[in-house]
Amino acid sequence: MYACWACLEGEGRFPAVVNIGRRPTFGGDNSVFVEAHLLGFEGDAYERRLRLELQARIRAERRFRNATELVGQIRADVAMAAKLLEVR
């Protein structure tokens, strides 16, 4: 997980958390995914150009026992990204 700035075409620049990895909690194949959660953005960003500016690594990817545990960790990751990016 990374703290980053996400520049979304037509919308501006947003703080974000980004996962680059294989989604080990949910199994599946060995494909690598890039998933970004833009803090403060509400809307549809699909099919739009997005540039990610990685600022800091928050943690390594790991497998969680279940989705509830993963969601709790993501909340902590969001809080850490906001702190690292000095978002109020």
Buried (B, 14 or more C-beta within 10 A) or exposed (E): BBBBBBBBEEBEEBBBBBBBBBBEBEEEEEEEEEEBBBBEBEEEBEEEEBEBEEBEEBEEEEEBEEEEEBEEBBEEBBEBBBEBBEBE
